[in-house]
Amino acid sequence: MMNAPKNLKRQGRRLWEDIVNGWEIQPQQAILLQDLCESQDRITQLSAILRSEGQIVQDRFGISKPHLPDCF
């Protein structure tokens, strides 16, 4: 079994383990799998920000605009 990269958070690590335990992953596929799991971590992080702060925010002039979290 391939060990999960150390930089993965809880959701990414869970996805890694589910895939590695259910499929035979070739070494060259591990890079793509890592990208997928890191993306899952980012989705989880951004979803939490949008849930707490909302999808629409006011700019400094009081104009409503889509919320674009700073972690991009």
N, C-alpha and C positions, 0 to 999 in steps of 0.2 A: 504494500500500500504506500502511496506517495503521501508524504507529510504536507500539511497545509503551510503556505508561506506565513511567516511570522507577522506580517503587516496586516493580515486580514482581521476584521472585527468579527463579532458574534455571528451576524447574518451571513457574511461571506464565508466564514469558516464552516458554518452549517451546510451551506450550499456545496462547498468543496467536498466535505465528507460524504454528503449524499451522493454526489456524482462519482467520486472515486470508489465508494463502496458498491455502487450499482453498475459501473461500467469499467471496462478495461481501457485505461488511458495510456496512450503512448507518450513518451517523453516530449516529443515535439508538439503535442496537443496541450501540454501543461501550461504553456505560455498563454494560450487562448483561454484556458480554464481560469487561470489567475486573473486575467483581464475581466472575465465574466464575474468572478467573485468580488473583485475590487469595485466593479460597477454596482453590484448588489449592495455593497456597503455604502457607496455614495448615494444610491437611491434611498436607502433607509435613513441616512443622515438628512438628506434634503427633504424627505417627506416629513420628518419630525419638525424641522424648521418651519415648513409651510403650514403644518397643523397648528403650531403654537403662534406663529406670527401672521398667518393668513396669506392668501394668494394675491391680494391687492393691498398696496401700502400707499401712504401719502408722501409725496416728495417734499422738499423744503418750502415749496410754494403752495402746498395744500392740494396739489393735483394728484388724483388717483393714477396709479401705474402698476403694472405687473410686478410682483415681488421677485427679484432676482437675487437670491442669497449670495453673500460674498465668497462662498467657498468654491466658486467655479474656477 
